[in-house]
C-alpha cells in the first residue's frame, strides 16, 4: 500500500491513498483525514485503507484524481518524533575523519542516533533555505521507517513488527556548524535544519523481496545539479531497523508516528557514488590532500529516488533547490 499527504496549506495536510504506479490518488476522509490519525489507529484502519488501495489499482474508484507529485507534502508534514540513526559504518568513519574525531569504542555494538527537529518538515519539492553559505549546506540521502506504538525495552526482532510504513529522506545538514556544536558536548541542533521526505510512504508489501533482514535492499539514486552522484545500496546497513527502533525505545515508549532514519546510505565500494557531499570530499582529501567539491550553493539542485526491481519508483521523487533566504 502507498499513502501520501496532500499539501492543502494546513499543518497536517490531507491523507490520500496512492496507486501503485503513482498515477492517481483518492482522499479517504471517511477513514482518516490525516496520516497521523491513520497511524494512531493503524491496527483498526489498515485493512480499510488496503481495500481502498486495491480498488484504486483496479480502477474501481471514479473519485480518483490524476496525481502530480508537486501537490504533496512529506508524508508526515510534522511528527511527534524524528530520530535519525547512523547505521552505515563506512559513512561514520568518513565523516569522523573529516572533523578529526575518534571512532567510538561502541561503533559496532551501539547505534549512533540523534533527535532531530520534527515540527516543520519541508515538502519533497520545497526550496532548501540557507541564511549563510558558510554553514556548508549538504544533502543526505536516507531511508527510514514510521512506527506504530512501540513499548519501552522492546527487542530488535519484535521492533520490526512495529513498523507501519517506509519512507525516503533528505536529511539536510549544515556541515560548517557541526564541529563546534559537537565540541560543546550536547549534540546536533542548529546544524540539523528541516528535513524532507519522498511524497509516498509505503508498507513492506511494496518492497517485496527487497525487504530482507530488517533492511531495504535497493539502491538510492541521487542526481546533483542534473548529474549522476550516487546509487549506493541500502542493504549495507550495519544495524538493521529493528535494532535502531529498539535502541530508540531502550528507555522510553515511542508513540505512533515516530520516524526513525537509517542515516546516510553509504557503501564501502565508492564505485556506486555517494549519498552526501561530505563523503566525496573526504575521498578527495584522502586521495589528493585537499577538498575539491564545494558544499551546496544558491541554485544547486538535488534529486533522490528509489526504484523497485521492476524499475518503478517506490517513494516518488525528492527534488529540491537551494535558495538564499533573505531576512
N, C-alpha and C positions, 0 to 999 in steps of 0.2 A: 504494500500500500504506500501511496505517496500523499503527503499532506503539505499544505503551504499556507501562508498568511498574506492576504491582500492588504496592501498599504492604502487604507482609506483615510489616513490623516489622524486617526485615533491612536492612543498609546499602544493598544494591543492588536489592532487590525482585525481582520475577519478571517476565520478559519475556512479553508476550502479543501476539497479532495481533488487531486490532480491525476489525470490519466497517466498510464504507464509510459506513453510515448511523449509526454509533456505537451500535448497539443491542445488540451481543453481542461476545464475545471468546472466545479459546481460548488456553490455555497451550501452549507448544511446547518442553518440556524435552528432547525428542529432537533438537532443532535447536540451541537455545541457551537457557540458563537465565536469562541477564541481557542487558540491552541492550548493555552494554559488550562482552560476549563476541561478540554478533552483529556489532558494529562492528569488532572486532578481526579477524573472519573474514568480512567483508562480501562480498568477491568470491566466496567459496566458498558462503556461506549465503543470499545474497539470493534466488536463484531458488527455493530450498526454501521460504523464507518467503512469497514471492509465490504459490506454489502453494497454500499453506495459506490465504492471503488470498482467492484466487479461490474455493476450495472453501467457505470460510466465507460469502462473499457469495451462493453458490449453494445454501446450506442443506444442504451435504453432510456437515457435521460434527456428529454427535449429541452430542459432548462440549462443544459451545459453551454458554456461560453468558450469562445476561442481564446487560447492562452497567449499572453505576452509576458515574458519574464520581468519586463520593466514595471509591471503592475504590483510586483511582490516585494514585501519586506523580508527580512530574515525570518525564519520560521517562528522563532520567539523574538519579537521586537524588543522585549525586555524579559529578564529572567530573575527568579529569586536567587539563583546561584550559578556562577560560572567559574569553574575551577579547571585550570589548564595544567596538564601534566607535561613531562618531557621524557617520553618513552623511547626515543630513538637515541641510543647512547653515542652513536657517531656524531650527532649534532651537538650533544653536550660537550664532547671532547673538543670539537672545533671552536665553539663559542667561548669556552673557558680559556682556550689558548688565546683567543682574541683579546681577552682582558687580563691575561697573565694570572689566572686564578687556578688554584689547585683542584684536582678532582676529589670529590667527596669519597671518604672511605667506604660509604654505603652505596656507591654508584650502581652496583648490580644487585643490591638487596632491598633498597628502599626507594620507591619512585620519588622524583622531584615533582613538586606541584606548587602553584601559586594561585591565589584567589583574585580573579580579575573583576573589573567593574562590569556590571550586567544591567545597568539601568538605562542604557542608551546605545543599543547596538545600531550599526549602520545597515542600510539596505544593501542588497547584493550589487547594486549599481550606483550607490552613493559615492560622491567625491570623498577622498581621504583628506580631511583638512589638516593643514600644517601652519603653525604660527611662526616657527623658526626652523629653517632648514639645517641649522647647526645641530638640531636634535637627532639627525640621522634616521630619517623615515625608512622603514623596511617592511616588507610583507612577509608573512609566514604561512605557508600552505599546510593545513592540518585536516584531519578528520576527527569526528567526535561523536558522542552519544548523548541522548537526552534520557534521563532515568524516570522510572516510576518512583514511588516512595521506596526508600532504602533504609533498612534498620541499622543502627549503630552496631559495629562489631561483625558485620556480615562477612562471610568467607568469599574469596575471589571467585570460586565456582558458582556459588549462589548469586553473587553480584551480577553475573552475566544474564541471569534470568530477570533482572530488574531493569534491563534496557528496554525502553519503549521505541526509540527512534534513533536514526543515524543521520549525521549532518556533515557538511564540508565547511571549513572555516578559513578565513583570512585573519589571523591574529596579528594585527598591526603592532609594530614595536618601534620605539624611539631609541635606537642603539646608543646615541650620544649621551643619553640620560642614565642608562643602566648602571655603568660602573660606580658613579657617585651614590646612586640610590642604594646599591648593594653594600657599598662601603659603610653606610650607616647602620647596617645590620638588621634592617626591618623589612627588606624585600622590595618587590616591584610596586610602584604606584603610578607616578607621573609618566614613567617610561612605557606604560601599557595603556594606550588610549582605547577608544571604542573599536571593537572587532566587527566583522561582518560574516555572514553565513550564506551558503548557496541557498537559492529560494525554496528548495524542496527538502523535506525531512522524510525519511523512508523507514519502513520496517525491515527486519532482517530477510524477509522473503524476497525483497527486491535485490538483495545482494546474492542470493542463491548460494552456489558452491564457493563463491568468493569470500564468504564469511567462515573463517576457519580458525580454530584455536583462540577465539576472542579477538581476532584481527581481521581487518578488511584487506584482502589480498589483491589489491588493484593499484594501478598507477595513478598518481595525481599529476595531471598535465597542467603546466604553467607556461604562459607566454608573458614576456616582459617587453613592453613597447613593441608589441606585434611580432616578436621573435621568440623562437623556442628558448626556454630557460631550464625546464626540468620535467622529468617524468619518473620521479622516484616512486618505488613501490611501497605501499603502507604495510606490507606483510613483515617488514623488518623491525617492527616494534619489539623492543626487548621485553617490556612489561605489557601484557595484554589489557584490554579494557576492564575485565573483571578485577584485575589487580589494582588498576587505577581507581575504580569505584570503591573497592574495599579500603584502599588507603585513605580516600577522602572521608569514608564513613567510619574510620577507626575510633573516633572519639565523639561522633555526633550522628544523628539521623540526617539523611538527605531528603529534602522534600521533592515531590513530583515536579518535574520541570528543571531539575538540576542538569546543567550541561557540563560534561567532562571532556576536555580536549586531549588529543594524543600528543601534542607538541609537534614541532616542525617535522614533517615527513622527510626522512634522510636515509640514504643508502651508503654503505661502505664503499661501493664502487661508484666513483663520481662520473662514469660514462653516462649515467642516467640524468646528469644535471643536478639541479638544486631546487629547493623549495623556499629559499630565502636568500637575500643578497649577502648576508653576513658569512654564510658558508663559502661562497665563491671567493669572497675577499680573503678568507683565511687560507684557502687553497693557493690563491695568488701570492699571499705573503710567504707561505712555505716554499713555493716554487721559485719566486723571484726576489724575495726580501722586501717587497712593498705591495701595498694595496693598489689595485688598478680600477676596480669597478666602484663608482661612487654610489652612495645611497640615493634614494628617490628624490627627484626634484619636481618643481611645478610642471604639470603636463604629462608626467610619466604615467603609464598605464600598466595594470597587471590583470591577467585573465587566468582563472582557475576552473578546471573541470575534471570530473572523474567519470569514466565510462565503464559499462559492464563488459563482459566478454563478447557481447554481440555488437559492441561499438555504440551503444545507446547511452546518452547522458543520464546519470543517476540523480544527481543533486541539482541539475541546472547549472548555470554559469555565474561565477563572480566576475564582474568586470568593473574595475574602479580606476579613477583618475585622481592623481594627487593635485590638490589645488591649494595655493597660498590663501590663508584666511586672514582677512583684514578685520582688525578690532574697531 
